[in-house]
Amino acid sequence: MAKITKMPGRTCRFYQNGKCFYEEELNPGYNINWRCNVLKGLEDEYDKLLHQAENFKLDEHAFSVLWEQRMEELLKSEVLCRKIVLDNEAEFPFCSAVYNEVCLYEIPECEGVCSRFKP
């Protein structure tokens, strides 16, 4: 007997890079486990640096120089995300696996044409 497979969901509006964004479309940002770890880490570092800058009463220029240096160091480090993929054409300059601040590795795979299919 032949094995029946679902048609690919490539033309579905919830399909992005082989993943199903239905849940994310319903409640954007609701599932924090899907957020990009690199972005979360950068946000935490920015908040920490901002707090330090306030304590040391740094001006805006000094803060921006420090932030650029720290961001450069962080992005060179692969400690933030083991799934990092360098791609200059990506939406975010450090990772091609990020789509709308969501890590594509965390989103469920598209099952193909399903009951939620919307062209």
N, CA, C and O of each residue as an XYZ file, in Angstrom:
476
protein
N       0.839     -1.181      0.000
C       0.000      0.000      0.000
C       0.884      1.244      0.000
O       1.914      1.278      0.673
N       0.488      2.246     -0.741
C       1.267      3.481     -0.854
C       1.131      4.313      0.412
O       0.083      4.339      1.058
N       2.208      4.984      0.742
C       2.199      5.879      1.903
C       1.679      7.243      1.454
O       2.198      7.830      0.504
N       0.657      7.743      2.140
C       0.082      9.044      1.796
C       0.740     10.113      2.657
O       0.786     10.000      3.882
N       1.240     11.136      2.009
C       1.869     12.244      2.740
C       1.103     13.530      2.472
O       0.467     13.692      1.431
N       1.177     14.425      3.422
C       0.503     15.720      3.268
C       1.236     16.560      2.232
O       2.443     16.423      2.035
N       0.489     17.420      1.584
C       1.108     18.359      0.652
C       1.917     19.370      1.464
O       1.559     19.665      2.604
N       2.995     19.904      0.899
C       3.784     20.896      1.648
C       2.984     22.175      1.868
O       2.180     22.572      1.024
N       3.211     22.801      2.993
C       2.473     24.011      3.341
C       3.155     25.289      2.911
O       2.900     26.341      3.497
N       4.008     25.235      1.913
C       4.792     26.411      1.504
C       3.944     27.624      1.146
O       4.411     28.753      1.295
N       2.724     27.430      0.682
C       1.903     28.575      0.289
C       0.990     29.058      1.415
O       0.151     29.933      1.206
N       1.155     28.494      2.594
C       0.354     28.905      3.750
C       0.926     30.193      4.337
O       2.143     30.376      4.369
N       0.058     31.078      4.797
C       0.541     32.351      5.341
C       1.277     32.181      6.663
O       1.993     33.089      7.084
N       1.118     31.040      7.325
C       1.814     30.776      8.590
C       3.163     30.084      8.375
O       3.894     29.847      9.336
N       3.494     29.762      7.136
C       4.735     29.039      6.804
C       5.897     30.019      6.673
O       5.806     30.990      5.923
N       6.967     29.775      7.384
C       8.203     30.559      7.261
C       9.389     29.622      7.397
O       9.584     29.025      8.456
N      10.179     29.483      6.354
C      11.406     28.682      6.388
C      11.188     27.275      6.943
O      12.001     26.783      7.726
N      10.109     26.637      6.545
C       9.844     25.266      6.976
C       9.194     25.145      8.344
O       8.997     24.036      8.841
N       8.866     26.257      8.949
C       8.280     26.260     10.289
C       6.859     26.794     10.261
O       6.494     27.562      9.371
N       6.057     26.384     11.241
C       4.674     26.833     11.343
C       4.582     27.962     12.366
O       4.838     27.754     13.552
N       4.220     29.140     11.909
C       4.132     30.323     12.764
C       2.703     30.605     13.233
O       2.400     31.724     13.646
N       1.825     29.604     13.174
C       0.430     29.805     13.559
C       0.326     30.297     15.008
O      -0.325     31.306     15.278
N       0.962     29.590     15.925
C       0.898     29.957     17.350
C       1.498     31.347     17.585
O       0.971     32.123     18.382
N       2.575     31.655     16.909
C       3.226     32.959     17.069
C       2.343     34.072     16.516
O       2.315     35.172     17.069
N       1.621     33.797     15.426
C       0.708     34.786     14.857
C      -0.455     35.070     15.810
O      -0.910     36.208     15.921
N      -0.932     34.027     16.494
C      -2.046     34.204     17.443
C      -1.643     35.093     18.615
O      -2.360     36.026     18.976
N      -0.496     34.794     19.199
C      -0.007     35.515     20.383
C       1.473     35.837     20.210
O       2.320     35.118     20.741
N       1.801     36.893     19.483
C       3.217     37.218     19.253
C       3.969     37.429     20.569
O       3.551     38.199     21.435
N       5.086     36.721     20.685
C       5.939     36.865     21.859
C       5.452     36.131     23.096
O       6.110     36.187     24.134
N       4.308     35.437     23.017
C       3.747     34.760     24.188
C       4.657     33.635     24.671
O       4.919     33.518     25.868
N       5.136     32.814     23.754
C       6.008     31.707     24.130
C       7.441     32.217     24.215
O       8.127     32.332     23.200
N       7.887     32.521     25.426
C       9.222     33.104     25.606
C      10.331     32.114     25.277
O      11.468     32.521     25.037
N      10.017     30.816     25.260
C      11.025     29.812     24.912
C      11.424     29.889     23.448
O      12.484     29.393     23.066
N      10.580     30.509     22.623
C      10.889     30.638     21.202
C      11.729     31.864     20.899
O      12.279     31.975     19.803
N      11.843     32.793     21.852
C      12.621     34.013     21.617
C      14.084     33.662     21.393
O      14.594     32.687     21.944
N      14.733     34.449     20.598
C      16.153     34.250     20.289
C      16.996     34.473     21.543
O      16.920     35.532     22.166
N      17.788     33.487     21.906
C      18.648     33.591     23.091
C      19.685     34.693     22.949
O      20.052     35.340     23.930
N      20.154     34.906     21.735
C      21.150     35.950     21.503
C      20.540     37.314     21.796
O      21.158     38.149     22.455
N      19.317     37.536     21.300
C      18.650     38.818     21.562
C      18.379     39.008     23.044
O      18.569     40.101     23.577
N      17.926     37.929     23.725
C      17.686     38.025     25.166
C      18.979     38.388     25.890
O      18.982     39.228     26.790
N      20.073     37.751     25.492
C      21.368     38.042     26.110
C      21.810     39.474     25.861
O      22.322     40.137     26.763
N      21.609     39.958     24.621
C      21.977     41.338     24.305
C      21.126     42.335     25.085
O      21.635     43.361     25.536
N      19.844     42.048     25.248
C      18.974     42.929     26.022
C      19.428     42.994     27.478
O      19.454     44.067     28.082
N      19.784     41.834     28.038
C      20.267     41.792     29.423
C      21.564     42.578     29.573
O      21.739     43.328     30.534
N      22.471     42.401     28.615
C      23.742     43.131     28.658
C      23.526     44.640     28.524
O      24.192     45.429     29.195
N      22.608     45.028     27.668
C      22.309     46.453     27.472
C      21.762     47.054     28.770
O      22.178     48.137     29.181
N      20.836     46.351     29.406
C      20.270     46.834     30.671
C      21.353     46.952     31.741
O      21.378     47.914     32.509
N      22.243     45.966     31.781
C      23.327     45.990     32.764
C      24.255     47.183     32.507
O      24.639     47.888     33.441
N      24.609     47.402     31.249
C      25.484     48.521     30.906
C      24.794     49.857     31.172
O      25.433     50.805     31.629
N      23.512     49.937     30.895
C      22.758     51.159     31.163
C      22.763     51.489     32.659
O      22.930     52.643     33.053
N      22.581     50.469     33.468
C      22.622     50.653     34.929
C      24.011     51.139     35.377
O      24.126     52.037     36.211
N      25.054     50.533     34.809
C      26.419     50.956     35.144
C      26.673     52.386     34.696
O      27.299     53.160     35.420
N      26.194     52.745     33.507
C      26.400     54.098     32.981
C      25.713     55.132     33.862
O      26.244     56.220     34.082
N      24.531     54.790     34.363
C      23.839     55.707     35.278
C      24.616     55.870     36.573
O      24.734     56.977     37.098
N      25.146     54.769     37.087
C      25.926     54.836     38.336
C      27.196     55.663     38.178
O      27.582     56.393     39.091
N      27.846     55.549     37.023
C      29.087     56.290     36.782
C      28.846     57.629     36.093
O      29.793     58.345     35.768
N      27.569     57.966     35.869
C      27.172     59.240     35.258
C      27.875     59.492     33.918
O      28.414     60.571     33.672
N      27.850     58.459     33.059
C      28.458     58.585     31.732
C      27.524     59.345     30.808
O      26.302     59.245     30.918
N      28.116     60.108     29.891
C      27.285     60.820     28.915
C      26.878     59.856     27.791
O      27.336     58.715     27.733
N      26.025     60.337     26.923
C      25.456     59.505     25.861
C      26.517     58.972     24.904
O      26.458     57.816     24.485
N      27.481     59.814     24.563
C      28.536     59.401     23.632
C      29.391     58.283     24.238
O      29.667     57.280     23.580
N      29.800     58.460     25.477
C      30.624     57.440     26.141
C      29.865     56.118     26.244
O      30.437     55.044     26.060
N      28.568     56.216     26.540
C      27.745     55.016     26.634
C      27.681     54.290     25.296
O      27.832     53.069     25.245
N      27.458     55.031     24.216
C      27.330     54.393     22.900
C      28.642     53.741     22.465
O      28.629     52.683     21.835
N      29.763     54.361     22.794
C      31.065     53.769     22.465
C      31.256     52.465     23.237
O      31.678     51.456     22.672
N      30.943     52.494     24.524
C      31.049     51.276     25.346
C      30.127     50.177     24.833
O      30.519     49.011     24.772
N      28.903     50.547     24.465
C      27.949     49.553     23.982
C      28.431     48.911     22.692
O      28.330     47.695     22.532
N      28.955     49.711     21.771
C      29.465     49.162     20.515
C      30.610     48.183     20.770
O      30.681     47.125     20.144
N      31.509     48.544     21.694
C      32.615     47.649     22.020
C      32.107     46.345     22.635
O      32.547     45.256     22.267
N      31.180     46.475     23.570
C      30.666     45.288     24.245
C      29.883     44.399     23.285
O      29.976     43.174     23.353
N      29.114     45.013     22.395
C      28.338     44.226     21.430
C      29.259     43.479     20.476
O      29.003     42.326     20.130
N      30.324     44.138     20.055
C      31.296     43.494     19.174
C      31.903     42.264     19.853
O      32.049     41.210     19.234
N      32.253     42.413     21.129
C      32.817     41.291     21.887
C      31.801     40.162     22.037
O      32.136     38.990     21.871
N      30.562     40.523     22.349
C      29.523     39.518     22.542
C      29.238     38.740     21.266
O      29.051     37.524     21.306
N      29.206     39.431     20.140
C      28.890     38.763     18.883
C      30.046     37.906     18.372
O      29.824     36.975     17.598
N      31.275     38.207     18.793
C      32.411     37.359     18.440
C      32.359     36.059     19.231
O      32.824     35.018     18.766
N      31.794     36.128     20.423
C      31.713     34.975     21.300
C      30.594     34.052     20.832
O      29.493     34.510     20.527
N      30.874     32.763     20.776
C      29.840     31.801     20.406
C      29.171     31.227     21.642
O      28.385     30.285     21.544
N      29.476     31.785     22.798
C      28.895     31.316     24.047
C      27.405     31.636     24.103
O      26.628     30.870     24.672
N      26.997     32.773     23.510
C      25.604     33.200     23.580
C      24.649     32.210     22.929
O      23.551     31.985     23.438
N      25.047     31.623     21.823
C      24.138     30.714     21.107
C      24.943     29.728     20.292
O      25.712     30.117     19.413
N      24.769     28.470     20.578
C      25.530     27.463     19.830
C      24.974     27.256     18.430
O      25.612     26.612     17.598
N      23.774     27.805     18.160
C      23.142     27.640     16.852
C      23.376     28.837     15.951
O      22.733     28.958     14.908
N      24.278     29.717     16.327
C      24.474     30.952     15.568
C      24.954     30.646     14.146
O      25.814     29.788     13.945
N      24.408     31.332     13.195
C      24.787     31.176     11.799
C      25.078     32.563     11.262
O      24.182     33.404     11.200
N      26.295     32.808     10.880
C      26.640     34.124     10.363
C      26.132     34.266      8.932
O      26.377     33.413      8.080
N      25.428     35.350      8.693
C      24.856     35.601      7.370
C      24.592     37.095      7.252
O      23.747     37.631      7.969
N      25.296     37.766      6.368
C      25.144     39.213      6.222
C      23.801     39.608      5.622
O      23.411     40.771      5.723
N      23.093     38.689      5.010
C      21.806     38.984      4.389
C      20.640     38.778      5.353
O      19.490     39.014      4.982
N      20.915     38.342      6.581
C      19.849     38.034      7.535
C      19.172     39.302      8.043
O      19.707     40.405      7.933
N      17.981     39.112      8.602
C      17.229     40.224      9.181
C      18.015     40.847     10.331
O      18.021     42.067     10.499
N      18.671     40.010     11.113
C      19.544     40.466     12.183
C      20.969     40.182     11.735
O      21.228     39.131     11.149
N      21.885     41.081     11.993
C      23.224     40.939     11.417
C      24.024     39.759     11.936
O      25.054     39.421     11.351
N      23.589     39.121     13.010
C      24.393     38.064     13.602
C      23.846     36.663     13.376
O      24.540     35.687     13.661
N      22.641     36.538     12.882
C      22.067     35.201     12.816
C      21.000     35.112     11.734
O      20.106     35.956     11.662
N      21.098     34.097     10.900
C      20.095     33.912      9.855
C      18.938     33.042     10.343
O      17.987     32.806      9.598
N      19.009     32.565     11.581
C      17.951     31.721     12.135
C      16.962     32.528     12.968
O      16.184     31.951     13.728
N      16.978     33.858     12.837
C      16.055     34.710     13.584
C      15.038     35.294     12.620
O      15.389     35.810     11.559
N      13.767     35.205     13.008
C      12.698     35.790     12.225
C      11.752     36.476     13.209
O      11.162     35.812     14.061
N      11.600     37.800     13.100
C      10.758     38.567     14.025
C      11.099     38.283     15.487
O      10.204     38.082     16.308
N      12.369     38.266     15.806
C      12.893     38.041     17.158
C      12.638     36.636     17.690
O      12.833     36.379     18.878
N      12.207     35.735     16.829
C      11.954     34.349     17.217
C      13.033     33.472     16.587
O      13.416     33.674     15.434
N      13.516     32.502     17.351
C      14.526     31.568     16.843
C      13.832     30.477     16.029
O      12.977     29.758     16.546
N      14.203     30.359     14.762
C      13.567     29.370     13.892
C      13.800     27.934     14.365
O      13.016     27.043     14.036
N      14.860     27.700     15.126
C      15.130     26.361     15.628
C      14.113     25.939     16.690
O      13.930     24.746     16.931
N      13.461     26.898     17.317
C      12.522     26.598     18.405
C      11.076     26.446     17.937
O      10.276     25.811     18.623
N      10.725     27.015     16.786
C       9.359     26.967     16.261
C       9.074     25.557     15.733
O       9.960     24.928     15.155
N       7.837     25.049     15.926
C       7.519     23.708     15.414
C       7.574     23.647     13.885
O       7.288     24.624     13.193
N       7.948     22.479     13.386
C       8.020     22.268     11.938
C       6.619     22.347     11.324
O       5.622     22.015     11.966
N       6.572     22.789     10.083
C       5.305     22.826      9.349
C       4.930     21.390      8.989
O       5.743     20.648      8.437
N       3.690     21.003      9.309
C       3.228     19.638      9.031
C       2.741     19.472      7.601
O       2.451     18.358      7.166
N       2.651     20.557      6.879
C       2.116     20.516      5.533
C       0.747     21.172      5.527
O       0.425     21.951      6.425
N      -0.056     20.865      4.528
C      -1.395     21.442      4.455
C      -2.223     20.825      5.586
O      -2.406     19.610      5.649
N      -2.717     21.690      6.477
C      -3.467     21.222      7.645
C      -4.750     22.022      7.777
O      -5.072     22.823      6.899
N      -5.488     21.816      8.860
C      -6.767     22.512      9.055
C      -6.584     24.007      9.238
O      -7.534     24.768      9.051
N      -5.370     24.453      9.603
C      -5.114     25.885      9.799
C      -4.559     26.558      8.535
O      -4.218     27.741      8.553
N      -4.472     25.803      7.455
C      -3.880     26.305      6.208
C      -4.639     27.534      5.706
O      -5.860     27.506      5.549
N      -3.890     28.616      5.457
C      -4.482     29.832      4.872
C      -3.527     30.318      3.781
O      -2.373     30.648      4.051
N      -4.029     30.355      2.541
C      -3.149     30.814      1.447
C      -2.862     32.300      1.533
O      -2.142     32.839      0.692
